[in-house]
Amino acid sequence: MKKIIFITFITIIFVFSNDFASNLNRLFTSVADIGKPSVVSIISEKSVKQKVHPFFFSPYGQDYPEFEQKGQALGSGVIINADKGYILTNNHVIENADEVRVKLLDKREIQAKIIGTDPLSDVAIIQIEANDLIEAEVGDSDDLSVGEWVMAIGSPFGLHLNHTVTKGIVSARGRNDVISRLNYEDFIQHDAAINPGNSGGALYNLYGELIGINTAIATDGMSNSNAGIGFAIPINQAMRVIEDLISTGSVTRGWLGVSIQDIDENMAKALNLDILDGAIISQVLKNSPAEDAGIKDQDIVISINGKEISNSSQLKNLVSNLRPNSKAEFEILRASEKIFLNVSLGERPSEKDLAEVYKFGNSFYDVLGLVVEDLNSAFAKKNNIDEANGVVVKNVKKDSPSSDNIQPGDVITKVGRKKVTSINDYRSLIKQYQKGDSILLLIKRSGASRFVAIEI
């Protein structure tokens, strides 16, 4: 039966081969025609300090004088807003550049302004002032399938090869830990030939839609040229980042407040698990969104908003891609039982702030820059407080909105006009405020009460 189907298929292809080849050619050429005008070459220049004769030493025992030399790097970019001149590229293409220029398909060369960069996702947005720009049609990278044809356009190896077009297929999706575990990586892996200079360039589907930004290649270690394994940032992830970069100049990310790790075979055996997918919670930070939602250590996250989790990196990427204060449904495996928890995500702190979180007992600073805990009767009695109501300030973050007016040992008894009876009351009340609001707190210190207004 299979042989009959195969013979029939070959016969159909033979009969219609001329039409098929013609249509296929037109399809690829039309994608190239649509895609090339939106792709640009990017020339980044920066000054590099060097010493004269760096491979020799001075016969007089002195260092040679330093001098500045301009270095030049080449990459690619994609026009995503023709009216405003916004161009999407990689952070590493323009990082630390003193000057950035853009060369268009029509050979115009234009000075560019850096609008914002995000090293953790390797995304950047620059801007030019020019007429008659053509922007790419942005697709949906979530709809991309393994095995689907894609086309890459960029400037490999130099301006003399700008707007080079190559094709391939999607080899895999969701690749992470390619460059660094510290980065946010959810790469599309493909085999369209890309090389140095393609970074920041376009990856199109066969509908002519931009579905990725080419970023990296895997090599055999002997060269830095293409070996059939390229990686692109999904356009959905890139657009999420540049929305923040354009509006505020920095990126905000969702935050859960946990330590996570992958599940290996020994761990699965110890926990009596049938699968190795998911990410196990090894620690829940105090005062974090995870603790508020009831997530516990040893919980295994297997999906977020219906998207399955295969490893800890994917969990980190999905959470960070969500907006702070957004709600997400977590599917969790706890002691072999599936449960669902709704989590209101926080905003991911800076790496410096996270270090302080672990330094101060794994407690998370809130929007006021405070770490608080429930007030107990012993503390109330010792500090001449009549009632054991309110929360006591444990730590105050340096240079936070509260650092000038609040100190450790202060007791917060009211937020606004509402009485604080517990830490849950306190968290619930401050969550009602947004950035730019002022929060009125009633503070008790050494038995005396006073109001403090803090702008967040």
C-alpha positions as a LaTeX table, in Angstrom:
\begin{tabular}{lrrr}
\hline
Residue & $x$ (\AA) & $y$ (\AA) & $z$ (\AA) \\
\hline
Met1 & 0.00 & 0.00 & 0.00 \\
Lys2 & 2.82 & 2.40 & 0.94 \\
Lys3 & 4.56 & 1.60 & $-2.38$ \\
Ile4 & 1.37 & 2.42 & $-4.36$ \\
Ile5 & 0.99 & 5.76 & $-2.54$ \\
Phe6 & 4.65 & 6.59 & $-3.19$ \\
Ile7 & 4.41 & 5.75 & $-6.92$ \\
Thr8 & 1.23 & 7.82 & $-7.21$ \\
Phe9 & 2.93 & 10.75 & $-5.48$ \\
Ile10 & 5.97 & 10.57 & $-7.80$ \\
Thr11 & 3.68 & 10.40 & $-10.84$ \\
Ile12 & 1.78 & 13.52 & $-9.76$ \\
Ile13 & 5.05 & 15.39 & $-9.18$ \\
Phe14 & 6.34 & 14.31 & $-12.63$ \\
Val15 & 3.15 & 15.45 & $-14.37$ \\
Phe16 & 3.05 & 18.79 & $-12.64$ \\
Ser17 & 6.82 & 19.24 & $-12.19$ \\
Asn18 & 7.12 & 22.25 & $-14.48$ \\
Asp19 & 4.32 & 24.12 & $-12.70$ \\
Phe20 & 5.62 & 23.06 & $-9.29$ \\
Ala21 & 9.18 & 24.24 & $-9.99$ \\
Ser22 & 7.95 & 27.53 & $-11.41$ \\
Asn23 & 5.66 & 28.20 & $-8.45$ \\
Leu24 & 8.38 & 27.26 & $-5.97$ \\
Asn25 & 10.85 & 29.61 & $-7.66$ \\
Arg26 & 8.32 & 32.45 & $-7.61$ \\
Leu27 & 7.63 & 31.79 & $-3.93$ \\
Phe28 & 11.27 & 32.13 & $-2.88$ \\
Thr29 & 11.98 & 35.11 & $-5.14$ \\
Ser30 & 8.88 & 36.92 & $-3.88$ \\
Val31 & 9.98 & 36.49 & $-0.23$ \\
Ala32 & 13.42 & 37.84 & $-1.15$ \\
Asp33 & 11.86 & 40.80 & $-3.00$ \\
Ile34 & 9.58 & 41.56 & $-0.04$ \\
Gly35 & 12.23 & 41.06 & 2.63 \\
Lys36 & 15.37 & 42.75 & 1.27 \\
Pro37 & 14.21 & 46.42 & 1.38 \\
Ser38 & 13.51 & 46.12 & 5.13 \\
Val39 & 16.97 & 44.73 & 5.96 \\
Val40 & 19.89 & 47.10 & 6.57 \\
Ser41 & 23.62 & 46.84 & 7.16 \\
Ile42 & 24.87 & 48.37 & 10.42 \\
Ile43 & 28.38 & 49.79 & 10.82 \\
Ser44 & 29.42 & 50.33 & 14.45 \\
Glu45 & 32.56 & 52.25 & 15.33 \\
Lys46 & 34.25 & 52.61 & 18.69 \\
Ser47 & 37.61 & 53.86 & 19.91 \\
Val48 & 40.02 & 51.23 & 21.18 \\
Lys49 & 43.04 & 52.19 & 23.26 \\
Gln50 & 46.24 & 50.43 & 22.22 \\
Lys51 & 49.94 & 50.74 & 22.85 \\
Val52 & 52.54 & 51.17 & 20.12 \\
His53 & 54.20 & 47.91 & 19.21 \\
Pro54 & 52.05 & 45.74 & 21.51 \\
Phe55 & 54.21 & 42.65 & 20.86 \\
Phe56 & 57.51 & 44.26 & 21.88 \\
Phe57 & 58.89 & 45.81 & 25.05 \\
Ser58 & 60.69 & 49.09 & 25.46 \\
Pro59 & 64.52 & 48.80 & 25.64 \\
Tyr60 & 64.43 & 51.65 & 28.14 \\
Gly61 & 62.18 & 49.78 & 30.58 \\
Gln62 & 59.21 & 52.04 & 29.91 \\
Asp63 & 55.79 & 51.28 & 28.51 \\
Tyr64 & 55.05 & 52.57 & 25.05 \\
Pro65 & 52.46 & 55.38 & 24.97 \\
Glu66 & 48.81 & 54.57 & 24.39 \\
Phe67 & 46.94 & 55.77 & 21.35 \\
Glu68 & 43.32 & 55.52 & 20.25 \\
Gln69 & 42.37 & 53.60 & 17.16 \\
Lys70 & 38.90 & 53.30 & 15.76 \\
Gly71 & 37.59 & 49.76 & 15.46 \\
Gln72 & 34.72 & 48.87 & 13.17 \\
Ala73 & 32.15 & 46.09 & 13.42 \\
Leu74 & 29.52 & 45.08 & 10.92 \\
Gly75 & 26.10 & 43.64 & 11.55 \\
Ser76 & 22.57 & 43.74 & 10.20 \\
Gly77 & 19.18 & 45.08 & 11.26 \\
Val78 & 15.53 & 45.14 & 10.27 \\
Ile79 & 13.27 & 48.17 & 9.85 \\
Ile80 & 10.17 & 47.57 & 11.98 \\
Asn81 & 8.65 & 51.06 & 11.87 \\
Ala82 & 9.12 & 53.08 & 8.70 \\
Asp83 & 7.42 & 56.25 & 9.98 \\
Lys84 & 9.62 & 56.55 & 13.08 \\
Gly85 & 12.73 & 54.95 & 11.57 \\
Tyr86 & 13.02 & 52.21 & 14.19 \\
Ile87 & 15.46 & 49.39 & 13.39 \\
Leu88 & 15.67 & 46.17 & 15.37 \\
Thr89 & 19.08 & 44.54 & 15.80 \\
Asn90 & 21.28 & 42.66 & 18.28 \\
Asn91 & 22.78 & 44.33 & 21.32 \\
His92 & 26.20 & 42.87 & 20.50 \\
Val93 & 26.15 & 44.57 & 17.09 \\
Ile94 & 26.12 & 48.09 & 18.59 \\
Glu95 & 27.39 & 47.49 & 22.14 \\
Asn96 & 29.71 & 50.27 & 23.38 \\
Ala97 & 29.67 & 51.92 & 19.95 \\
Asp98 & 30.69 & 55.59 & 19.68 \\
Glu99 & 29.03 & 55.91 & 16.31 \\
Val100 & 26.44 & 53.82 & 14.44 \\
Arg101 & 25.64 & 54.12 & 10.74 \\
Val102 & 23.04 & 52.33 & 8.68 \\
Lys103 & 23.30 & 51.42 & 5.01 \\
Leu104 & 20.03 & 50.80 & 3.15 \\
Leu105 & 19.33 & 48.64 & 0.13 \\
Asp106 & 19.30 & 51.77 & $-2.07$ \\
Lys107 & 22.91 & 52.50 & $-0.84$ \\
Arg108 & 21.97 & 55.50 & 1.34 \\
Glu109 & 24.16 & 55.65 & 4.45 \\
Ile110 & 22.57 & 57.35 & 7.48 \\
Gln111 & 23.70 & 58.15 & 11.01 \\
Ala112 & 21.71 & 56.22 & 13.64 \\
Lys113 & 20.74 & 56.96 & 17.23 \\
Ile114 & 20.72 & 54.22 & 19.88 \\
Ile115 & 17.29 & 54.15 & 21.55 \\
Gly116 & 17.81 & 51.24 & 23.94 \\
Thr117 & 19.70 & 48.01 & 24.51 \\
Asp118 & 19.07 & 44.84 & 26.52 \\
Pro119 & 22.18 & 42.65 & 26.87 \\
Leu120 & 20.30 & 39.81 & 28.61 \\
Ser121 & 18.16 & 39.15 & 25.54 \\
Asp122 & 20.74 & 40.54 & 23.05 \\
Val123 & 18.12 & 42.90 & 21.61 \\
Ala124 & 18.63 & 46.55 & 20.69 \\
Ile125 & 16.64 & 49.26 & 18.94 \\
Ile126 & 18.17 & 52.12 & 16.94 \\
Gln127 & 16.59 & 54.96 & 14.98 \\
Ile128 & 17.31 & 56.83 & 11.75 \\
Glu129 & 15.73 & 59.83 & 10.07 \\
Ala130 & 14.99 & 58.99 & 6.44 \\
Asn131 & 12.18 & 59.00 & 3.92 \\
Asp132 & 10.85 & 56.13 & 1.83 \\
Leu133 & 11.70 & 53.41 & 4.33 \\
Ile134 & 10.04 & 50.01 & 4.01 \\
Glu135 & 9.22 & 48.15 & 7.21 \\
Ala136 & 9.03 & 44.40 & 7.61 \\
Glu137 & 5.70 & 42.72 & 8.16 \\
Val138 & 5.97 & 41.17 & 11.61 \\
Gly139 & 4.69 & 37.59 & 11.91 \\
Asp140 & 3.90 & 35.34 & 14.87 \\
Ser141 & 6.87 & 33.21 & 15.89 \\
Asp142 & 4.62 & 31.08 & 18.11 \\
Asp143 & 3.05 & 29.67 & 14.91 \\
Leu144 & 6.40 & 28.46 & 13.57 \\
Ser145 & 6.76 & 24.69 & 13.07 \\
Val146 & 9.84 & 22.48 & 12.99 \\
Gly147 & 10.56 & 21.58 & 9.37 \\
Glu148 & 9.11 & 24.83 & 8.04 \\
Trp149 & 11.10 & 26.65 & 5.37 \\
Val150 & 12.68 & 29.98 & 6.36 \\
Met151 & 14.83 & 32.57 & 4.64 \\
Ala152 & 17.67 & 34.61 & 6.17 \\
Ile153 & 18.76 & 38.03 & 4.86 \\
Gly154 & 21.80 & 39.94 & 6.13 \\
Ser155 & 25.34 & 41.12 & 5.47 \\
Pro156 & 27.77 & 38.24 & 6.06 \\
Phe157 & 31.51 & 39.03 & 6.10 \\
Gly158 & 31.20 & 42.62 & 4.89 \\
Leu159 & 29.29 & 45.33 & 3.04 \\
His160 & 30.30 & 43.83 & $-0.30$ \\
Leu161 & 28.00 & 40.89 & 0.53 \\
Asn162 & 25.10 & 42.90 & 1.95 \\
His163 & 21.54 & 41.61 & 1.49 \\
Thr164 & 22.69 & 38.04 & 1.00 \\
Val165 & 19.71 & 35.68 & 0.88 \\
Thr166 & 19.90 & 32.08 & 2.14 \\
Lys167 & 17.24 & 29.51 & 2.87 \\
Gly168 & 16.80 & 26.53 & 5.17 \\
Ile169 & 14.35 & 24.92 & 7.53 \\
Val170 & 13.50 & 25.32 & 11.19 \\
Ser171 & 15.57 & 22.62 & 12.90 \\
Ala172 & 14.23 & 23.09 & 16.44 \\
Arg173 & 12.46 & 25.56 & 18.69 \\
Gly174 & 12.99 & 26.65 & 22.28 \\
Arg175 & 16.77 & 26.25 & 22.30 \\
Asn176 & 18.32 & 27.72 & 25.45 \\
Asp177 & 21.67 & 27.76 & 27.26 \\
Val178 & 23.31 & 28.33 & 23.87 \\
Ile179 & 25.29 & 31.45 & 24.78 \\
Ser180 & 24.81 & 31.70 & 28.56 \\
Arg181 & 22.49 & 30.38 & 31.26 \\
Leu182 & 22.32 & 33.95 & 32.57 \\
Asn183 & 20.70 & 35.20 & 29.35 \\
Tyr184 & 17.08 & 34.94 & 28.28 \\
Glu185 & 17.29 & 32.46 & 25.41 \\
Asp186 & 14.44 & 30.81 & 23.55 \\
Phe187 & 16.11 & 30.48 & 20.17 \\
Ile188 & 14.79 & 29.24 & 16.86 \\
Gln189 & 17.41 & 26.85 & 15.49 \\
His190 & 17.63 & 26.74 & 11.69 \\
Asp191 & 20.05 & 25.72 & 8.94 \\
Ala192 & 19.82 & 28.73 & 6.62 \\
Ala193 & 23.44 & 29.79 & 6.16 \\
Ile194 & 24.33 & 32.72 & 8.42 \\
Asn195 & 27.81 & 34.02 & 9.22 \\
Pro196 & 29.51 & 36.92 & 11.04 \\
Gly197 & 27.72 & 40.07 & 9.84 \\
Asn198 & 24.31 & 38.35 & 9.74 \\
Ser199 & 23.78 & 39.21 & 13.42 \\
Gly200 & 20.68 & 41.35 & 13.80 \\
Gly201 & 19.42 & 40.38 & 10.35 \\
Ala202 & 16.06 & 38.97 & 9.37 \\
Leu203 & 14.61 & 35.49 & 9.39 \\
Tyr204 & 11.46 & 35.32 & 7.27 \\
Asn205 & 8.85 & 32.62 & 6.75 \\
Leu206 & 7.54 & 31.85 & 3.28 \\
Tyr207 & 4.69 & 34.33 & 3.75 \\
Gly208 & 7.32 & 37.09 & 3.83 \\
Glu209 & 6.73 & 37.71 & 7.53 \\
Leu210 & 9.54 & 38.53 & 9.96 \\
Ile211 & 9.61 & 35.70 & 12.51 \\
Gly212 & 13.14 & 35.97 & 13.95 \\
Ile213 & 16.33 & 38.00 & 14.40 \\
Asn214 & 19.49 & 36.06 & 13.56 \\
Thr215 & 21.88 & 36.14 & 16.48 \\
Ala216 & 24.42 & 33.30 & 16.72 \\
Ile217 & 25.91 & 30.26 & 15.04 \\
Ala218 & 27.32 & 27.01 & 16.35 \\
Thr219 & 30.69 & 26.03 & 14.87 \\
Asp220 & 33.08 & 23.11 & 15.06 \\
Gly221 & 35.48 & 25.17 & 17.15 \\
Met222 & 38.01 & 25.51 & 14.33 \\
Ser223 & 36.36 & 28.44 & 12.55 \\
Asn224 & 33.70 & 31.10 & 13.08 \\
Ser225 & 31.78 & 30.38 & 9.91 \\
Asn226 & 28.54 & 28.57 & 9.23 \\
Ala227 & 28.26 & 24.88 & 10.01 \\
Gly228 & 24.54 & 24.52 & 9.36 \\
Ile229 & 23.38 & 25.47 & 12.87 \\
Gly230 & 22.12 & 29.02 & 13.33 \\
Phe231 & 20.03 & 30.62 & 16.07 \\
Ala232 & 17.48 & 33.41 & 15.88 \\
Ile233 & 15.57 & 35.30 & 18.57 \\
Pro234 & 11.82 & 34.69 & 18.08 \\
Ile235 & 10.19 & 37.92 & 16.93 \\
Asn236 & 7.54 & 37.73 & 19.66 \\
Gln237 & 10.26 & 37.83 & 22.32 \\
Ala238 & 12.16 & 40.62 & 20.55 \\
Met239 & 9.05 & 42.79 & 20.13 \\
Arg240 & 8.17 & 42.34 & 23.81 \\
Val241 & 11.63 & 43.69 & 24.74 \\
Ile242 & 11.68 & 46.65 & 22.34 \\
Glu243 & 8.23 & 47.83 & 23.48 \\
Asp244 & 9.85 & 48.53 & 26.85 \\
Leu245 & 13.05 & 49.93 & 25.32 \\
Ile246 & 11.12 & 52.41 & 23.18 \\
Ser247 & 8.73 & 53.50 & 25.95 \\
Thr248 & 11.10 & 53.64 & 28.95 \\
Gly249 & 14.63 & 52.79 & 27.78 \\
Ser250 & 14.81 & 49.70 & 29.99 \\
Val251 & 13.13 & 46.30 & 30.20 \\
Thr252 & 10.82 & 45.11 & 32.97 \\
Arg253 & 10.33 & 41.39 & 33.42 \\
Gly254 & 7.99 & 39.17 & 35.37 \\
Trp255 & 9.41 & 37.63 & 38.53 \\
Leu256 & 8.39 & 34.64 & 40.60 \\
Gly257 & 10.93 & 34.71 & 43.43 \\
Val258 & 12.24 & 31.16 & 43.46 \\
Ser259 & 15.37 & 29.15 & 42.87 \\
Ile260 & 14.86 & 26.46 & 40.24 \\
Gln261 & 16.74 & 23.54 & 38.72 \\
Asp262 & 16.36 & 20.78 & 36.14 \\
Ile263 & 15.19 & 17.28 & 37.02 \\
Asp264 & 17.73 & 14.52 & 36.40 \\
Glu265 & 17.24 & 10.77 & 36.52 \\
Asn266 & 18.35 & 10.38 & 40.14 \\
Met267 & 16.02 & 13.15 & 41.26 \\
Ala268 & 13.13 & 11.64 & 39.30 \\
Lys269 & 13.76 & 8.29 & 40.95 \\
Ala270 & 13.89 & 9.83 & 44.43 \\
Leu271 & 10.63 & 11.72 & 43.80 \\
Asn272 & 8.97 & 8.76 & 42.09 \\
Leu273 & 8.48 & 10.68 & 38.84 \\
Asp274 & 7.79 & 9.13 & 35.45 \\
Ile275 & 9.10 & 12.13 & 33.48 \\
Leu276 & 12.14 & 14.39 & 33.43 \\
Asp277 & 10.25 & 17.42 & 32.10 \\
Gly278 & 9.40 & 20.42 & 34.23 \\
Ala279 & 11.43 & 22.49 & 36.69 \\
Ile280 & 11.68 & 21.80 & 40.41 \\
Ile281 & 11.46 & 24.61 & 42.96 \\
Ser282 & 14.47 & 24.34 & 45.26 \\
Gln283 & 13.81 & 27.53 & 47.22 \\
Val284 & 10.98 & 30.03 & 47.69 \\
Leu285 & 12.06 & 33.53 & 48.71 \\
Lys286 & 10.23 & 35.21 & 51.56 \\
Asn287 & 7.78 & 37.98 & 50.66 \\
Ser288 & 7.92 & 36.87 & 47.01 \\
Pro289 & 5.06 & 36.37 & 44.51 \\
Ala290 & 5.67 & 32.62 & 44.75 \\
Glu291 & 5.24 & 32.59 & 48.52 \\
Asp292 & 2.09 & 34.73 & 48.24 \\
Ala293 & 0.60 & 32.25 & 45.75 \\
Gly294 & 1.37 & 29.22 & 47.93 \\
Ile295 & 4.20 & 27.72 & 45.89 \\
Lys296 & 6.44 & 25.47 & 47.99 \\
Asp297 & 9.90 & 23.97 & 47.62 \\
Gln298 & 9.86 & 20.56 & 45.88 \\
Asp299 & 6.93 & 21.71 & 43.75 \\
Ile300 & 7.48 & 20.86 & 40.09 \\
Val301 & 6.22 & 23.40 & 37.56 \\
Ile302 & 4.98 & 21.56 & 34.49 \\
Ser303 & 3.16 & 24.35 & 32.63 \\
Ile304 & 2.43 & 28.09 & 32.68 \\
Asn305 & $-0.75$ & 29.37 & 31.04 \\
Gly306 & $-1.03$ & 26.02 & 29.26 \\
Lys307 & 2.54 & 26.09 & 27.85 \\
Glu308 & 4.46 & 22.99 & 28.88 \\
Ile309 & 7.76 & 23.43 & 30.72 \\
Ser310 & 10.62 & 21.15 & 29.68 \\
Asn311 & 13.41 & 22.58 & 31.86 \\
Ser312 & 14.35 & 25.37 & 34.27 \\
Ser313 & 15.62 & 27.71 & 31.53 \\
Gln314 & 12.28 & 27.56 & 29.77 \\
Leu315 & 10.49 & 28.36 & 33.03 \\
Lys316 & 12.75 & 31.38 & 33.55 \\
Asn317 & 12.14 & 32.59 & 29.98 \\
Leu318 & 8.36 & 32.23 & 30.14 \\
Val319 & 8.08 & 34.04 & 33.46 \\
Ser320 & 10.42 & 36.85 & 32.40 \\
Asn321 & 8.49 & 37.35 & 29.17 \\
Leu322 & 5.31 & 38.08 & 31.13 \\
Arg323 & 4.56 & 41.55 & 32.43 \\
Pro324 & 5.06 & 42.48 & 36.09 \\
Asn325 & 1.73 & 42.44 & 37.98 \\
Ser326 & 0.21 & 40.13 & 35.37 \\
Lys327 & $-1.48$ & 36.93 & 36.51 \\
Ala328 & $-0.39$ & 33.49 & 35.32 \\
Glu329 & $-1.79$ & 30.02 & 35.90 \\
Phe330 & 0.84 & 27.56 & 37.09 \\
Glu331 & 0.28 & 23.81 & 36.76 \\
Ile332 & 2.25 & 22.16 & 39.53 \\
Leu333 & 3.03 & 18.61 & 40.51 \\
Arg334 & 3.12 & 18.34 & 44.30 \\
Ala335 & 3.64 & 14.91 & 45.89 \\
Ser336 & 2.36 & 13.22 & 42.68 \\
Glu337 & $-0.79$ & 15.37 & 42.68 \\
Lys338 & $-1.51$ & 18.02 & 40.04 \\
Ile339 & $-2.66$ & 21.39 & 41.35 \\
Phe340 & $-3.27$ & 24.77 & 39.71 \\
Leu341 & $-2.18$ & 28.05 & 41.30 \\
Asn342 & $-2.84$ & 31.58 & 40.10 \\
Val343 & 0.24 & 33.73 & 40.60 \\
Ser344 & 0.40 & 37.53 & 40.49 \\
Leu345 & 3.93 & 38.10 & 39.23 \\
Gly346 & 6.25 & 40.74 & 40.61 \\
Glu347 & 8.90 & 42.77 & 38.79 \\
Arg348 & 12.27 & 41.13 & 38.51 \\
Pro349 & 14.84 & 43.04 & 40.57 \\
Ser350 & 18.26 & 43.94 & 39.25 \\
Glu351 & 21.08 & 41.45 & 39.71 \\
Lys352 & 22.49 & 43.67 & 42.47 \\
Asp353 & 19.14 & 43.71 & 44.30 \\
Leu354 & 18.80 & 39.95 & 43.96 \\
Ala355 & 22.19 & 39.53 & 45.60 \\
Glu356 & 20.92 & 41.59 & 48.53 \\
Val357 & 17.80 & 39.43 & 48.74 \\
Tyr358 & 19.94 & 36.38 & 49.45 \\
Lys359 & 22.20 & 38.39 & 51.75 \\
Phe360 & 19.33 & 39.42 & 54.01 \\
Gly361 & 17.76 & 36.05 & 54.77 \\
Asn362 & 16.25 & 35.42 & 51.36 \\
Ser363 & 13.64 & 38.14 & 51.92 \\
Phe364 & 12.49 & 40.29 & 49.03 \\
Tyr365 & 12.32 & 44.08 & 49.25 \\
Asp366 & 8.84 & 45.37 & 48.41 \\
Val367 & 7.98 & 48.48 & 46.35 \\
Leu368 & 8.76 & 50.67 & 49.36 \\
Gly369 & 12.21 & 49.12 & 49.67 \\
Leu370 & 11.29 & 47.30 & 52.88 \\
Val371 & 11.51 & 43.80 & 54.27 \\
Val372 & 8.80 & 43.35 & 56.92 \\
Glu373 & 7.59 & 40.55 & 59.17 \\
Asp374 & 4.64 & 39.95 & 61.46 \\
Leu375 & 4.70 & 41.73 & 64.79 \\
Asn376 & 4.65 & 39.34 & 67.75 \\
Ser377 & 3.61 & 40.02 & 71.34 \\
Ala378 & 7.16 & 39.77 & 72.72 \\
Phe379 & 8.40 & 42.51 & 70.37 \\
Ala380 & 5.36 & 44.66 & 71.13 \\
Lys381 & 5.92 & 44.40 & 74.88 \\
Lys382 & 9.63 & 45.12 & 74.61 \\
Asn383 & 9.02 & 48.27 & 72.53 \\
Asn384 & 6.04 & 49.62 & 74.51 \\
Ile385 & 3.48 & 48.90 & 71.81 \\
Asp386 & $-0.01$ & 48.39 & 73.20 \\
Glu387 & $-1.30$ & 45.94 & 70.63 \\
Ala388 & 0.50 & 43.23 & 68.72 \\
Asn389 & $-0.93$ & 44.54 & 65.43 \\
Gly390 & 1.02 & 45.75 & 62.43 \\
Val391 & 4.24 & 44.65 & 60.78 \\
Val392 & 7.77 & 45.33 & 61.94 \\
Val393 & 10.42 & 46.58 & 59.52 \\
Lys394 & 13.31 & 44.12 & 59.37 \\
Asn395 & 15.48 & 45.75 & 56.68 \\
Val396 & 15.43 & 48.96 & 54.62 \\
Lys397 & 17.01 & 49.00 & 51.19 \\
Lys398 & 19.73 & 51.60 & 50.72 \\
Asp399 & 18.67 & 54.54 & 48.50 \\
Ser400 & 15.07 & 53.25 & 48.36 \\
Pro401 & 12.02 & 55.56 & 48.68 \\
Ser402 & 11.84 & 54.70 & 52.39 \\
Ser403 & 15.50 & 54.99 & 53.32 \\
Asp404 & 15.24 & 58.59 & 54.62 \\
Asn405 & 12.13 & 58.09 & 56.78 \\
Ile406 & 11.94 & 54.47 & 57.91 \\
Gln407 & 14.42 & 52.36 & 59.83 \\
Pro408 & 14.63 & 48.76 & 61.06 \\
Gly409 & 12.46 & 48.25 & 64.14 \\
Asp410 & 9.74 & 50.66 & 63.01 \\
Val411 & 6.23 & 49.23 & 63.18 \\
Ile412 & 3.77 & 49.96 & 60.34 \\
Thr413 & 0.25 & 50.02 & 61.79 \\
Lys414 & $-1.69$ & 51.65 & 58.93 \\
Val415 & $-1.44$ & 51.88 & 55.14 \\
Gly416 & $-3.58$ & 54.79 & 54.00 \\
Arg417 & $-6.66$ & 54.66 & 56.18 \\
Lys418 & $-6.58$ & 50.88 & 56.56 \\
Lys419 & $-5.32$ & 49.17 & 59.70 \\
Val420 & $-2.54$ & 46.61 & 59.24 \\
Thr421 & $-3.14$ & 43.50 & 61.34 \\
Ser422 & $-0.77$ & 41.11 & 59.59 \\
Ile423 & 1.82 & 40.81 & 56.86 \\
Asn424 & $-0.90$ & 39.60 & 54.47 \\
Asp425 & $-2.87$ & 42.81 & 55.11 \\
Tyr426 & 0.22 & 44.89 & 54.48 \\
Arg427 & 1.07 & 43.17 & 51.17 \\
Ser428 & $-2.51$ & 43.34 & 49.97 \\
Leu429 & $-2.76$ & 47.06 & 50.74 \\
Ile430 & 0.48 & 48.17 & 49.09 \\
Lys431 & $-0.34$ & 46.17 & 45.97 \\
Gln432 & $-3.20$ & 48.60 & 45.34 \\
Tyr433 & $-0.72$ & 51.38 & 44.58 \\
Gln434 & 1.10 & 51.99 & 41.32 \\
Lys435 & 4.39 & 53.62 & 40.36 \\
Gly436 & 4.20 & 57.36 & 40.96 \\
Asp437 & 1.66 & 57.06 & 43.79 \\
Ser438 & 2.32 & 58.24 & 47.34 \\
Ile439 & 1.56 & 55.85 & 50.17 \\
Leu440 & 0.69 & 57.23 & 53.61 \\
Leu441 & 2.00 & 55.02 & 56.43 \\
Leu442 & 1.40 & 55.29 & 60.16 \\
Ile443 & 4.66 & 54.37 & 61.87 \\
Lys444 & 5.33 & 53.59 & 65.54 \\
Arg445 & 8.86 & 54.14 & 66.79 \\
Ser446 & 9.83 & 53.93 & 70.49 \\
Gly447 & 6.15 & 54.10 & 71.46 \\
Ala448 & 5.42 & 57.29 & 69.47 \\
Ser449 & 3.33 & 57.39 & 66.28 \\
Arg450 & 3.84 & 59.54 & 63.21 \\
Phe451 & 2.72 & 59.63 & 59.58 \\
Val452 & 5.17 & 59.14 & 56.73 \\
Ala453 & 4.30 & 59.62 & 53.04 \\
Ile454 & 6.42 & 57.58 & 50.62 \\
Glu455 & 6.32 & 58.05 & 46.83 \\
Ile456 & 6.94 & 54.83 & 44.95 \\
\hline
\end{tabular}
